[in-house]
Amino acid sequence: MQHVVSQLITKKEELQGELKYSKQRIKDLEEFIRGVDTSIALFDPEYNVKSIKTKRYSPKQQYFQKGESHTMILDTLRNSDKPLSTSEIAISILKLKDMDIEDKSLRINVQKTLSTTLKKQVSSNLIRETHTDSMNNKYWEIVA
């Protein structure tokens, strides 16, 4: 029982730290926005900054270092004796990076990232699409 309490205390400490960081981040962003408003007023004192719409924010997740997906795709295809689907390539790379292959959202996002890289590799004549199956899965191989 004491072990559970200890873990809960640790979790609370982590959450409090994250909350403190997030509150400071909010203060920093509000200060930055006020600075931008002031700058707009310098260039156009008549501009109504309250009319500026808020854009939807969606943080970008970076799964690969620069060039890493490119290399990992080529290595995965080189090590295969048959063409692989985009999904098979994604699962193989998730395993190599020790990422959770059961996380469907992660798999889909990584697969989208890899699809972009695959298209670039096709245009560079490094790989080619061999076929598309009945489920609309594309299969890839190294250009010989």
N, CA, C and O of each residue as an XYZ file, in Angstrom:
576
protein
N       0.816     -1.187      0.000
C       0.000      0.000      0.000
C       0.870      1.266      0.000
O       0.560      2.241     -0.684
N       1.947      1.236      0.766
C       2.850      2.378      0.864
C       3.466      2.689     -0.505
O       3.701      3.851     -0.835
N       3.725      1.636     -1.301
C       4.305      1.798     -2.637
C       3.363      2.610     -3.536
O       3.810      3.479     -4.285
N       2.068      2.323     -3.455
C       1.061      3.038     -4.251
C       1.042      4.507     -3.854
O       1.019      5.383     -4.719
N       1.052      4.781     -2.567
C       1.033      6.162     -2.081
C       2.280      6.899     -2.561
O       2.203      8.055     -2.978
N       3.411      6.235     -2.503
C       4.668      6.827     -2.952
C       4.598      7.201     -4.436
O       5.045      8.279     -4.829
N       4.038      6.312     -5.256
C       3.901      6.591     -6.687
C       2.943      7.748     -6.927
O       3.182      8.580     -7.802
N       1.857      7.809     -6.155
C       0.895      8.901     -6.307
C       1.519     10.243     -5.917
O       1.248     11.265     -6.549
N       2.346     10.236     -4.888
C       3.039     11.461     -4.477
C       3.970     11.924     -5.595
O       4.005     13.106     -5.938
N       4.719     10.984     -6.154
C       5.622     11.304     -7.257
C       4.840     11.869     -8.443
O       5.265     12.846     -9.060
N       3.700     11.258     -8.761
C       2.872     11.730     -9.867
C       2.368     13.143     -9.603
O       2.382     13.986    -10.500
N       1.922     13.406     -8.371
C       1.445     14.747     -8.025
C       2.560     15.770     -8.181
O       2.327     16.867     -8.688
N       3.771     15.421     -7.749
C       4.911     16.337     -7.885
C       5.167     16.666     -9.353
O       5.414     17.821     -9.702
N       5.107     15.639    -10.215
C       5.309     15.849    -11.654
C       4.237     16.770    -12.230
O       4.538     17.697    -12.981
N       2.974     16.501    -11.866
C       1.861     17.308    -12.380
C       1.952     18.757    -11.897
O       1.665     19.684    -12.654
N       2.352     18.952    -10.638
C       2.512     20.308    -10.126
C       3.624     21.041    -10.881
O       3.499     22.229    -11.181
N       4.698     20.335    -11.180
C       5.790     20.937    -11.952
C       5.339     21.315    -13.352
O       5.680     22.385    -13.858
N       4.573     20.434    -13.973
C       4.062     20.713    -15.317
C       3.101     21.896    -15.284
O       3.132     22.746    -16.173
N       2.247     21.954    -14.262
C       1.301     23.062    -14.124
C       2.037     24.386    -13.940
O       1.675     25.392    -14.550
N       3.068     24.383    -13.099
C       3.849     25.601    -12.865
C       4.501     26.063    -14.171
O       4.484     27.252    -14.491
N       5.070     25.124    -14.916
C       5.678     25.450    -16.204
C       4.631     26.025    -17.160
O       4.889     27.017    -17.842
N       3.443     25.399    -17.210
C       2.391     25.832    -18.133
C       1.889     27.234    -17.785
O       1.639     28.045    -18.677
N       1.743     27.519    -16.488
C       1.314     28.856    -16.068
C       2.341     29.909    -16.485
O       1.973     30.992    -16.941
N       3.621     29.592    -16.330
C       4.668     30.526    -16.742
C       4.655     30.704    -18.254
O       4.857     31.811    -18.754
N       4.421     29.627    -18.975
C       4.341     29.696    -20.438
C       3.186     30.594    -20.863
O       3.321     31.366    -21.813
N       2.052     30.503    -20.172
C       0.905     31.362    -20.478
C       1.273     32.826    -20.241
O       0.962     33.682    -21.070
N       1.927     33.122    -19.124
C       2.342     34.498    -18.836
C       3.291     35.013    -19.923
O       3.163     36.150    -20.379
N       4.242     34.170    -20.332
C       5.200     34.566    -21.370
C       4.486     34.858    -22.692
O       4.792     35.845    -23.361
N       3.531     33.993    -23.065
C       2.796     34.200    -24.313
C       1.954     35.475    -24.265
O       1.902     36.224    -25.240
N       1.293     35.719    -23.127
C       0.491     36.941    -22.991
C       1.361     38.181    -23.109
O       0.961     39.166    -23.729
N       2.549     38.138    -22.517
C       3.485     39.265    -22.605
C       3.948     39.468    -24.049
O       4.052     40.601    -24.519
N       4.219     38.386    -24.734
C       4.655     38.470    -26.125
C       3.544     39.060    -26.997
O       3.806     39.892    -27.866
N       2.304     38.626    -26.763
C       1.161     39.145    -27.523
C       1.012     40.649    -27.280
O       0.769     41.404    -28.222
N       1.155     41.090    -26.021
C       1.077     42.533    -25.725
C       2.170     43.290    -26.494
O       1.937     44.394    -26.987
N       3.345     42.695    -26.589
C       4.437     43.317    -27.349
C       4.106     43.435    -28.829
O       4.407     44.448    -29.461
N       3.487     42.399    -29.378
C       3.086     42.438    -30.791
C       2.005     43.503    -30.994
O       2.039     44.251    -31.971
N       1.047     43.566    -30.067
C       0.005     44.600    -30.141
C       0.620     45.999    -30.129
O       0.208     46.873    -30.892
N       1.595     46.200    -29.269
C       2.278     47.496    -29.188
C       2.987     47.811    -30.501
O       2.952     48.948    -30.972
N       3.622     46.815    -31.083
C       4.312     47.016    -32.360
C       3.334     47.373    -33.473
O       3.613     48.247    -34.293
N       2.188     46.697    -33.500
C       1.165     47.009    -34.506
C       0.714     48.453    -34.334
O       0.554     49.183    -35.312
N       0.511     48.864    -33.077
C       0.062     50.234    -32.798
C       1.093     51.272    -33.239
O       0.722     52.374    -33.643
N       2.375     50.937    -33.167
C       3.412     51.860    -33.633
C       3.308     52.103    -35.136
O       3.477     53.229    -35.605
N       3.028     51.039    -35.885
C       2.965     51.152    -37.338
C       1.598     51.627    -37.831
O       1.502     52.296    -38.859
N       0.546     51.279    -37.092
C      -0.807     51.684    -37.481
C      -1.647     51.916    -36.220
O      -2.332     51.010    -35.746
N      -1.584     53.142    -35.682
C      -2.286     53.437    -34.424
C      -3.803     53.252    -34.504
O      -4.459     53.091    -33.475
N      -4.357     53.272    -35.696
C      -5.802     53.136    -35.867
C      -6.262     51.682    -35.956
O      -7.460     51.405    -35.891
N      -5.307     50.747    -36.106
C      -5.687     49.346    -36.305
C      -6.298     48.767    -35.026
O      -5.772     48.963    -33.931
N      -7.409     48.056    -35.182
C      -8.102     47.435    -34.053
C      -7.525     46.021    -33.842
O      -7.916     45.079    -34.530
N      -6.614     45.888    -32.905
C      -5.968     44.583    -32.679
C      -6.948     43.545    -32.154
O      -6.698     42.346    -32.274
N      -8.061     43.984    -31.573
C      -9.077     43.041    -31.080
C      -9.798     42.336    -32.232
O     -10.461     41.320    -32.024
N      -9.666     42.878    -33.448
C     -10.319     42.258    -34.606
C      -9.497     41.092    -35.173
O      -9.966     40.382    -36.062
N      -8.289     40.896    -34.669
C      -7.423     39.819    -35.162
C      -7.945     38.492    -34.631
O      -8.077     38.292    -33.424
N      -8.240     37.590    -35.565
C      -8.785     36.284    -35.191
C      -7.683     35.372    -34.660
O      -6.516     35.503    -35.026
N      -8.073     34.463    -33.805
C      -7.152     33.472    -33.260
C      -7.077     32.285    -34.213
O      -8.102     31.727    -34.606
N      -5.868     31.908    -34.577
C      -5.684     30.715    -35.410
C      -5.666     29.485    -34.524
O      -5.217     29.523    -33.378
N      -6.164     28.398    -35.084
C      -6.129     27.121    -34.368
C      -4.675     26.669    -34.220
O      -3.910     26.681    -35.184
N      -4.317     26.282    -33.032
C      -2.951     25.819    -32.770
C      -2.934     24.309    -32.676
O      -3.724     23.709    -31.947
N      -2.035     23.707    -33.413
C      -1.864     22.271    -33.293
C      -0.370     21.989    -33.292
O       0.301     22.159    -34.309
N       0.146     21.559    -32.150
C       1.590     21.336    -32.053
C       2.044     20.229    -32.992
O       1.414     19.176    -33.088
N       3.129     20.483    -33.669
C       3.689     19.493    -34.589
C       4.571     18.539    -33.800
O       5.419     18.944    -33.005
N       4.342     17.282    -34.046
C       5.151     16.259    -33.392
C       6.251     15.862    -34.359
O       5.973     15.489    -35.499
N       7.467     15.936    -33.924
C       8.574     15.541    -34.772
C       9.056     14.163    -34.325
O       9.601     13.995    -33.234
N       8.840     13.189    -35.197
C       9.179     11.815    -34.858
C      10.599     11.441    -35.282
O      11.169     10.467    -34.790
N      11.161     12.228    -36.203
C      12.461     11.880    -36.772
C      13.393     13.088    -36.773
O      12.965     14.235    -36.903
N      14.673     12.790    -36.625
C      15.696     13.807    -36.823
C      15.794     14.073    -38.328
O      15.252     13.314    -39.132
N      16.471     15.131    -38.699
C      16.630     15.473    -40.114
C      17.305     14.310    -40.858
O      18.403     13.883    -40.502
N      16.626     13.810    -41.894
C      17.161     12.739    -42.729
C      16.979     11.334    -42.165
O      17.260     10.349    -42.847
N      16.511     11.239    -40.925
C      16.402      9.930    -40.284
C      15.350      9.047    -40.956
O      15.598      7.864    -41.186
N      14.185      9.603    -41.270
C      13.132      8.786    -41.893
C      13.592      8.293    -43.265
O      13.316      7.156    -43.647
N      14.283      9.140    -43.987
C      14.817      8.780    -45.307
C      15.703      7.540    -45.204
O      15.525      6.572    -45.944
N      16.651      7.584    -44.285
C      17.588      6.478    -44.100
C      16.890      5.223    -43.589
O      17.171      4.116    -44.049
N      15.981      5.403    -42.637
C      15.303      4.245    -42.048
C      14.415      3.531    -43.073
O      14.321      2.303    -43.065
N      13.768      4.294    -43.951
C      12.948      3.676    -45.000
C      13.830      2.854    -45.932
O      13.521      1.702    -46.236
N      14.928      3.452    -46.383
C      15.823      2.729    -47.302
C      16.392      1.479    -46.639
O      16.448      0.422    -47.267
N      16.814      1.583    -45.388
C      17.341      0.418    -44.668
C      16.284     -0.672    -44.526
O      16.577     -1.854    -44.703
N      15.053     -0.270    -44.207
C      13.960     -1.237    -44.042
C      13.684     -1.959    -45.357
O      13.502     -3.177    -45.376
N      13.652     -1.210    -46.451
C      13.392     -1.836    -47.757
C      14.562     -2.712    -48.198
O      14.353     -3.766    -48.798
N      15.790     -2.284    -47.907
C      16.969     -3.092    -48.264
C      16.970     -4.433    -47.532
O      17.409     -5.446    -48.077
N      16.478     -4.431    -46.304
C      16.484     -5.643    -45.491
C      15.281     -6.543    -45.745
O      15.129     -7.571    -45.085
N      14.439     -6.175    -46.679
C      13.260     -6.977    -46.983
C      13.457     -7.712    -48.304
O      14.064     -7.185    -49.236
N      12.940     -8.926    -48.372
C      13.058     -9.700    -49.612
C      11.824     -9.533    -50.496
O      11.700    -10.189    -51.531
N      10.916     -8.653    -50.082
C       9.703     -8.403    -50.870
C       9.295     -6.947    -50.688
O       9.730     -6.302    -49.734
N       8.466     -6.416    -51.588
C       7.962     -5.052    -51.407
C       7.167     -4.952    -50.102
O       6.495     -5.902    -49.701
N       7.250     -3.807    -49.455
C       6.555     -3.580    -48.194
C       5.531     -2.462    -48.349
O       5.731     -1.506    -49.099
N       4.424     -2.611    -47.616
C       3.414     -1.547    -47.621
C       3.896     -0.404    -46.733
O       4.795     -0.570    -45.909
N       3.289      0.737    -46.918
C       3.616      1.894    -46.079
C       3.397      1.537    -44.616
O       4.195      1.917    -43.758
N       2.329      0.816    -44.325
C       2.020      0.403    -42.955
C       3.099     -0.525    -42.404
O       3.521     -0.371    -41.258
N       3.543     -1.477    -43.201
C       4.599     -2.405    -42.754
C       5.906     -1.651    -42.486
O       6.620     -1.947    -41.528
N       6.206     -0.676    -43.344
C       7.413      0.132    -43.139
C       7.284      0.911    -41.833
O       8.231      0.981    -41.049
N       6.110      1.494    -41.604
C       5.886      2.279    -40.385
C       6.050      1.406    -39.140
O       6.717      1.806    -38.186
N       5.456      0.241    -39.146
C       5.544     -0.650    -37.987
C       6.989     -1.074    -37.738
O       7.444     -1.109    -36.595
N       7.696     -1.391    -38.799
C       9.104     -1.780    -38.678
C       9.934     -0.650    -38.059
O      10.768     -0.883    -37.185
N       9.691      0.566    -38.526
C      10.452      1.715    -38.019
C      10.050      2.043    -36.580
O      10.901      2.402    -35.767
N       8.763      1.923    -36.262
C       8.326      2.137    -34.875
C       9.041      1.168    -33.942
O       9.459      1.547    -32.848
N       9.179     -0.078    -34.375
C       9.890     -1.069    -33.562
C      11.361     -0.676    -33.401
O      11.912     -0.746    -32.302
N      11.987     -0.266    -34.503
C      13.394      0.138    -34.449
C      13.611      1.312    -33.498
O      14.630      1.384    -32.812
N      12.657      2.221    -33.461
C      12.762      3.405    -32.599
C      12.198      3.140    -31.202
O      12.120      4.043    -30.369
N      11.807      1.886    -30.961
C      11.259      1.482    -29.666
C      10.059      2.343    -29.270
O       9.936      2.792    -28.130
N       9.177      2.556    -30.256
C       7.953      3.312    -30.026
C       6.783      2.336    -29.946
O       6.890      1.197    -30.399
N       5.682      2.776    -29.379
C       4.525      1.919    -29.122
C       3.756      1.613    -30.408
O       3.033      2.469    -30.918
N       3.910      0.398    -30.930
C       3.222      0.032    -32.176
C       1.731     -0.186    -31.961
O       0.973     -0.253    -32.928
N       1.302     -0.296    -30.713
C      -0.120     -0.477    -30.404
C      -0.879      0.851    -30.379
O      -2.110      0.864    -30.408
N      -0.151      1.961    -30.326
C      -0.771      3.289    -30.301
C      -1.185      3.655    -31.725
O      -0.361      4.071    -32.540
N      -2.484      3.492    -32.008
C      -2.993      3.677    -33.372
C      -2.755      5.099    -33.879
O      -2.377      5.290    -35.034
N      -2.971      6.079    -33.037
C      -2.777      7.473    -33.426
C      -1.307      7.723    -33.803
O      -1.019      8.376    -34.806
N      -0.404      7.205    -33.002
C       1.029      7.337    -33.283
C       1.373      6.670    -34.606
O       2.080      7.243    -35.435
N       0.861      5.439    -34.801
C       1.130      4.710    -36.050
C       0.663      5.510    -37.262
O       1.382      5.621    -38.255
N      -0.534      6.061    -37.175
C      -1.091      6.826    -38.302
C      -0.250      8.072    -38.570
O       0.053      8.379    -39.723
N       0.128      8.788    -37.516
C       0.928     10.005    -37.695
C       2.308      9.707    -38.261
O       2.790     10.424    -39.139
N       2.944      8.654    -37.764
C       4.256      8.272    -38.299
C       4.106      7.835    -39.751
O       4.948      8.157    -40.589
N       3.051      7.110    -40.045
C       2.813      6.646    -41.412
C       2.634      7.836    -42.364
O       3.129      7.806    -43.491
N       1.933      8.874    -41.919
C       1.760     10.074    -42.744
C       3.111     10.738    -43.010
O       3.394     11.166    -44.129
N       3.937     10.816    -41.969
C       5.275     11.394    -42.119
C       6.090     10.579    -43.118
O       6.761     11.134    -43.988
N       6.024      9.254    -42.982
C       6.775      8.384    -43.886
C       6.253      8.479    -45.317
O       7.033      8.381    -46.264
N       4.953      8.667    -45.486
C       4.380      8.791    -46.837
C       4.977      9.981    -47.570
O       5.255      9.907    -48.767
N       5.172     11.070    -46.853
C       5.794     12.258    -47.455
C       7.213     11.935    -47.899
O       7.626     12.302    -49.000
N       7.954     11.251    -47.043
C       9.334     10.877    -47.380
C       9.352      9.903    -48.550
O      10.194     10.024    -49.441
N       8.435      8.940    -48.559
C       8.364      7.969    -49.653
C       8.140      8.671    -50.999
O       8.769      8.311    -51.994
N       7.259      9.657    -51.034
C       6.994     10.400    -52.274
C       8.246     11.105    -52.766
O       8.522     11.131    -53.965
N       9.012     11.683    -51.829
C      10.266     12.344    -52.200
C      11.264     11.333    -52.750
O      11.991     11.620    -53.701
N      11.295     10.137    -52.141
C      12.225      9.111    -52.599
C      11.837      8.590    -53.984
O      12.707      8.233    -54.778
N      10.547      8.547    -54.273
C      10.097      8.142    -55.609
C      10.562      9.173    -56.633
O      11.077      8.813    -57.691
N      10.380     10.456    -56.315
C      10.774     11.500    -57.266
C      12.289     11.554    -57.443
O      12.774     12.070    -58.451
N      13.037     11.031    -56.484
C      14.501     10.956    -56.597
C      14.958      9.631    -57.199
O      16.157      9.361    -57.281
N      14.002      8.809    -57.618
C      14.286      7.496    -58.209
C      15.070      6.568    -57.290
O      15.883      5.772    -57.760
N      14.835      6.664    -55.987
C      15.474      5.760    -55.036
C      14.610      4.529    -54.791
O      15.117      3.422    -54.610
N      13.298      4.741    -54.788
C      12.359      3.643    -54.597
C      11.256      3.766    -55.640
O      11.152      4.770    -56.345
N      10.434      2.720    -55.721
C       9.275      2.783    -56.613
C       8.106      2.074    -55.963
O       8.264      1.194    -55.117
N       6.934      2.490    -56.392
C       5.713      1.837    -55.933
C       5.506      0.624    -56.829
O       5.490      0.749    -58.053
N       5.348     -0.541    -56.227
C       5.185     -1.756    -57.028
C       3.719     -2.012    -57.359
O       3.385     -2.401    -58.478
N       2.856     -1.792    -56.386
C       1.420     -2.005    -56.621
C       0.617     -1.441    -55.454
O       1.158     -1.066    -54.414
N      -0.684     -1.397    -55.666
C      -1.629     -1.001    -54.621
C      -2.607     -2.146    -54.463
O      -3.170     -2.626    -55.446
N      -2.813     -2.589    -53.221
C      -3.710     -3.732    -53.013
C      -5.178     -3.293    -52.963
O      -5.485     -2.112    -53.121
N      -6.062     -4.236    -52.745
C      -7.500     -3.962    -52.757
C      -7.933     -3.038    -51.613
O      -9.006     -2.437    -51.674
N      -7.101     -2.926    -50.572
C      -7.403     -2.033    -49.445
C      -6.754     -0.663    -49.640
O      -6.734      0.159    -48.724
N      -6.228     -0.428    -50.837
C      -5.581      0.836    -51.217
C      -4.253      1.078    -50.496
O      -3.824      2.222    -50.344
N      -3.598     -0.012    -50.048
C      -2.265      0.076    -49.454
C      -1.227      0.061    -50.566
O      -1.258     -0.803    -51.442
N      -0.307      1.021    -50.529
C       0.757      1.085    -51.526
C       1.937      0.244    -51.041
O       2.236      0.193    -49.848
N       2.592     -0.408    -51.987
C       3.761     -1.240    -51.688
C       4.978     -0.648    -52.383
O       4.883     -0.116    -53.489
N       6.126     -0.750    -51.715
C       7.350     -0.070    -52.156
C       8.534     -1.029    -52.196
O       8.597     -2.009    -51.453
N       9.475     -0.713    -53.093
C      10.745     -1.424    -53.144
C      11.837     -0.478    -53.597
O      11.575      0.580    -54.170
N      13.069     -0.884    -53.324
C      14.235     -0.121    -53.755
C      14.358     -0.241    -55.273
O      14.108     -1.308    -55.833
N      14.739      0.843    -55.936
C      14.985      0.787    -57.370
C      16.324      0.081    -57.569
O      17.334      0.466    -56.980
N      16.319     -0.961    -58.410
C      17.536     -1.756    -58.619
C      18.532     -1.045    -59.504
O      19.607     -1.579    -59.777
